[in-house]
């Protein structure tokens, strides 16, 4: 009630990105993280996947903590894992502001951020410091990596490979982002002929590192994040490639460029409630086409326990939220995981 009637209306009076930045600055403080640990109860519903243990299946989606500034806070808020990024090889500012817009009537957001990132070196250094202070064996950190805007698509594989190598020892798993609509030409990398060199290079690097590591060291899983705007035929082509290269999973889905469901007229990727049905349909198709053998992280329009369960029933092993967290606030994790009365 406090968040619905007081905090959210107050926060929504200000620029979206400015609120976001100040929230991250607050949550990055160690004292705030400790306070959250006393105030928020964690729901245990363990999942074992890729040799990793997730204390529950609900994670924070990429885009919220792009530069890994508040990892401890996401742990204390009760998430089962976090996906940081998108991280690019080179530091870059992203697109001009303003670039995040709310559509409250439809419970949606539109963003055209364009991968603002401190760069792989800086994010790796921050995660190294975090790992030195914290040991959370049941709270995996996924790192979402993307192509720098200045890098031509023809040499994109080298960009992804650099970030993978730099972040390898501080990440538990990787997500390859080729589906954001806000970097010119990026979605062209979803075509099999352009995607194969990227995924092959990363998989070869992962295998080489695993071969030279101690026996107890687990190879880093590699997933690919796809757009909701793909045709069924295009999804099937990606699934064939994923099987051939032996990629470990799919994140379904990114934001959509279909704005027909909202009245807000801003360019960029649409997330939130209008995306729910389409992202679930993509999850269901992947699960059916792979007979449930390919792990899926489902994301898109999750606000309630029913939304979450819909994604799980469609075939998602794990689920992520972004816009639902913006609209529902700190109670979101408990509500979505089943404590609907809180």
C-alpha positions in Angstrom: 0.0 0.0 0.0 2.8 2.4 0.9 4.6 1.7 -2.4 1.3 1.9 -4.5 -0.1 5.0 -2.9 2.9 7.1 -1.9 6.3 5.9 -3.1 5.6 5.0 -6.7 3.5 8.1 -7.5 6.2 10.3 -6.0 9.0 8.5 -8.0 7.0 8.5 -11.2 6.9 12.4 -11.1 10.6 12.4 -12.0 12.7 11.4 -15.0 12.8 7.5 -15.2 16.6 7.3 -15.7 17.4 9.8 -13.0 15.3 7.8 -10.5 17.0 4.6 -11.6 20.5 6.0 -11.1 19.7 7.3 -7.7 18.2 4.0 -6.6 21.3 2.2 -7.8 23.5 4.6 -5.9 21.5 4.0 -2.8 21.4 0.2 -3.2 25.2 0.1 -3.8 25.8 1.1 -0.2 26.8 -1.7 2.0 24.8 -0.4 4.9 21.6 -0.4 2.8 22.2 -4.0 1.7 22.6 -5.1 5.4 19.3 -3.3 6.3 17.5 -5.1 3.4 18.8 -8.4 4.8 16.9 -7.7 8.0 13.8 -6.4 6.4 13.2 -8.8 3.5 12.5 -12.6 3.9 14.0 -14.8 1.2 11.8 -17.5 -0.3 13.7 -20.8 -0.8 12.6 -22.9 -3.8 15.9 -24.3 -5.0 16.7 -25.1 -8.6 19.7 -27.0 -9.9 20.7 -26.1 -13.4 24.0 -26.1 -15.4 25.7 -27.4 -12.2 24.7 -24.2 -10.4 22.3 -23.9 -7.4 19.7 -21.2 -7.5 18.0 -20.6 -4.2 14.8 -19.8 -6.1 13.9 -19.4 -9.8 13.3 -15.7 -9.9 16.1 -13.3 -11.1 16.6 -9.7 -11.9 16.8 -9.2 -15.6 19.6 -7.5 -17.6 19.3 -3.8 -18.0 18.5 -2.9 -14.4 22.1 -3.2 -13.0 24.1 -2.7 -16.2 27.5 -2.2 -14.4 27.1 -4.6 -11.5 26.9 -1.8 -8.9 24.4 -3.3 -6.4 24.9 -7.1 -6.5 24.6 -7.5 -2.7 21.3 -5.6 -2.6 19.7 -8.0 -5.2 20.8 -10.9 -3.0 19.3 -9.3 0.1 16.0 -8.4 -1.7 15.4 -12.1 -2.2 16.2 -12.8 -5.8 17.5 -16.2 -6.8 20.1 -14.8 -9.2 20.9 -11.6 -11.1 21.8 -10.9 -14.7 24.0 -7.8 -15.0 24.7 -5.9 -18.2 24.5 -5.5 -21.0 28.3 -5.2 -20.9 30.2 -4.0 -24.0 33.9 -4.4 -24.7 34.4 -0.7 -24.8 33.0 1.9 -22.5 30.2 3.8 -24.2 27.5 6.3 -23.2 24.6 4.8 -25.1 21.9 6.9 -26.9 21.1 10.5 -26.1 18.7 11.2 -23.2 15.8 11.1 -22.4 15.7 7.4 -23.2 13.5 5.6 -20.7 9.7 6.3 -20.8 6.8 5.0 -18.6 3.4 4.0 -19.9 1.6 3.5 -16.5 -1.8 2.8 -18.0 -0.4 -0.2 -19.8 2.1 -1.1 -17.0 4.9 -0.8 -19.5 8.2 0.9 -20.2 9.9 2.0 -23.4 13.6 2.3 -23.5 16.2 3.2 -26.1 19.2 3.1 -23.9 21.6 1.6 -26.5 23.9 -0.3 -24.2 25.4 2.4 -21.9 28.2 0.6 -20.3 31.4 1.2 -18.3 33.0 -1.5 -20.4 34.1 -5.0 -19.7 37.3 -4.1 -17.9 35.6 -1.9 -15.3 32.7 -4.3 -14.7 35.1 -7.2 -14.3 37.1 -5.2 -11.7 33.9 -4.4 -9.8 32.8 -8.0 -9.8 36.3 -9.1 -8.7 36.0 -6.8 -5.7 32.5 -8.1 -4.9 33.7 -11.8 -5.1 36.5 -11.0 -2.7 34.0 -9.8 -0.1 31.0 -12.0 -0.6 30.4 -15.7 -1.0 26.9 -16.6 -2.1 27.0 -20.2 -3.4 23.3 -20.2 -4.2 23.1 -16.8 -5.9 24.6 -17.1 -9.4 25.7 -14.0 -11.3 24.9 -14.0 -15.0 26.7 -11.5 -17.2 24.9 -10.3 -20.4 27.4 -9.3 -23.1 26.8 -7.2 -26.2 28.5 -5.6 -29.2 30.0 -2.2 -28.9 28.2 0.3 -31.1 31.4 1.2 -33.0 32.2 -2.5 -33.8 31.1 -3.6 -37.3 28.9 -6.7 -37.4 31.5 -8.4 -39.5 33.9 -8.5 -36.6 31.4 -8.8 -33.8 32.7 -12.2 -32.6 36.0 -10.6 -31.4 34.0 -8.1 -29.4 32.0 -10.7 -27.6 35.0 -12.9 -27.1 37.0 -10.1 -25.4 34.2 -9.5 -22.9 33.8 -13.2 -22.3 37.5 -13.7 -21.6 37.7 -10.6 -19.4 34.6 -11.5 -17.3 35.0 -15.3 -17.3 36.4 -15.7 -13.8 33.9 -13.5 -12.1 30.7 -14.7 -13.9 28.7 -17.9 -13.2 27.1 -17.9 -16.7 26.9 -15.7 -19.8 24.0 -14.4 -21.9 24.8 -13.3 -25.5 22.7 -10.3 -26.4 22.0 -10.1 -30.1 18.4 -8.9 -29.8 18.3 -5.4 -28.4 16.4 -3.1 -30.8 18.4 0.0 -29.7 21.8 -0.6 -31.2 21.8 -0.2 -35.0 22.1 -3.5 -36.8 22.4 -5.6 -33.7 19.4 -7.7 -34.4 20.9 -8.7 -37.7 23.2 -10.9 -35.6 20.3 -13.2 -34.9 20.6 -14.6 -38.4 22.3 -18.0 -38.3 25.1 -17.0 -40.7 26.1 -14.1 -38.4 25.3 -15.7 -35.1 27.3 -18.9 -35.7 30.8 -17.3 -35.6 29.9 -15.5 -32.3 28.5 -18.6 -30.5 31.2 -20.9 -31.9 34.0 -18.6 -30.7 32.6 -18.4 -27.2 31.9 -22.1 -27.0 35.5 -22.9 -28.2 36.9 -20.6 -25.6 34.7 -22.1 -22.8 35.9 -25.6 -23.8 39.5 -24.6 -23.9 39.3 -23.0 -20.4 37.5 -26.0 -19.0 40.1 -28.4 -20.4 42.9 -26.5 -18.6 41.0 -26.0 -15.4 40.9 -28.2 -12.3 38.5 -31.1 -12.5 36.1 -29.6 -10.0 35.8 -26.3 -12.0 32.5 -26.1 -13.9 32.5 -24.6 -17.5 30.6 -21.4 -17.8 27.2 -21.9 -19.4 26.5 -19.8 -22.5 22.9 -18.7 -23.3 21.6 -16.5 -26.2 18.9 -13.9 -25.7 16.4 -13.6 -28.6 13.8 -11.1 -29.6 10.0 -11.6 -29.3 9.6 -10.2 -32.8 11.2 -13.2 -34.6 9.0 -15.4 -36.8 8.5 -19.0 -35.8 10.7 -20.0 -38.7 13.5 -17.7 -37.5 13.2 -19.1 -33.9 13.5 -22.7 -35.3 16.7 -21.7 -37.3 18.3 -20.3 -34.1 17.3 -23.5 -32.2 19.0 -25.6 -34.9 22.2 -23.5 -34.6 22.1 -23.7 -30.8 21.8 -27.4 -30.9 24.7 -27.7 -33.4 27.0 -25.4 -31.4 25.9 -27.0 -28.1 24.8 -23.7 -26.5 23.4 -24.2 -23.0 20.1 -22.3 -23.1 17.9 -19.5 -24.3 16.7 -16.3 -22.7 13.2 -15.5 -24.1 12.7 -12.6 -24.7 14.1 -9.2 -25.1 11.9 -6.1 -25.6 9.6 -5.7 -28.6 9.4 -3.1 -31.3 5.7 -3.7 -31.6 4.0 -0.7 -29.9 0.5 -1.3 -31.1 -0.7 -2.1 -27.6 0.2 1.3 -26.0 -0.6 4.9 -26.6 2.8 6.2 -25.7 4.6 7.3 -28.9 8.3 6.9 -28.2 10.8 4.8 -30.2 12.6 1.9 -28.5 12.0 -1.5 -27.0 8.8 -2.1 -25.2 8.7 -4.1 -22.0 6.1 -4.9 -19.4 2.6 -6.3 -19.4 2.0 -5.9 -23.2 4.9 -8.2 -23.8 3.7 -11.0 -21.5 1.7 -13.1 -24.0 4.2 -13.0 -26.8 7.2 -13.9 -24.6 5.2 -16.8 -23.2 4.4 -18.0 -26.7 8.1 -17.9 -27.7 9.0 -19.9 -24.5 6.3 -22.5 -25.3 7.5 -22.9 -28.9 11.1 -23.4 -27.8 10.1 -25.9 -25.2 8.0 -27.8 -27.7 10.6 -27.8 -30.4 13.3 -29.0 -28.1 11.1 -31.4 -26.1 11.9 -29.5 -23.0 15.6 -30.4 -23.2 17.0 -26.9 -23.7 16.9 -24.7 -20.5 14.9 -21.5 -20.9 15.0 -18.3 -18.8 11.6 -16.6 -19.4 11.3 -12.9 -19.2 8.6 -10.4 -20.3 5.5 -9.0 -18.5 5.9 -10.8 -15.1 4.1 -8.8 -12.4 2.2 -11.5 -10.4 2.5 -15.1 -9.3 0.1 -16.1 -12.1 2.4 -14.4 -14.7 5.3 -16.2 -13.2 3.6 -19.6 -13.2 2.5 -19.0 -16.8 6.1 -18.8 -17.8 7.1 -21.9 -15.8 4.1 -23.9 -17.2 5.2 -22.8 -20.7 8.6 -24.3 -20.2 10.8 -21.8 -18.4 13.2 -23.2 -15.8 14.0 -19.8 -14.5 12.1 -16.4 -14.7 13.3 -12.8 -14.7 11.7 -9.5 -14.0 12.5 -5.9 -14.8 9.4 -3.8 -15.5 7.5 -5.7 -12.9 10.1 -4.7 -10.3 9.7 -1.0 -11.3 6.0 -1.1 -10.9 5.7 -3.5 -7.9 8.7 -2.4 -5.9 10.5 -4.4 -3.2 7.5 -6.6 -2.5 7.7 -8.0 -6.0 9.9 -11.0 -5.3 7.7 -12.4 -2.4 4.5 -11.8 -4.3 5.6 -13.3 -7.5 7.1 -16.4 -5.8 3.8 -17.1 -4.2 3.2 -14.9 -1.1 0.5 -13.0 -2.8 -0.9 -11.5 0.4 2.3 -9.7 1.3 
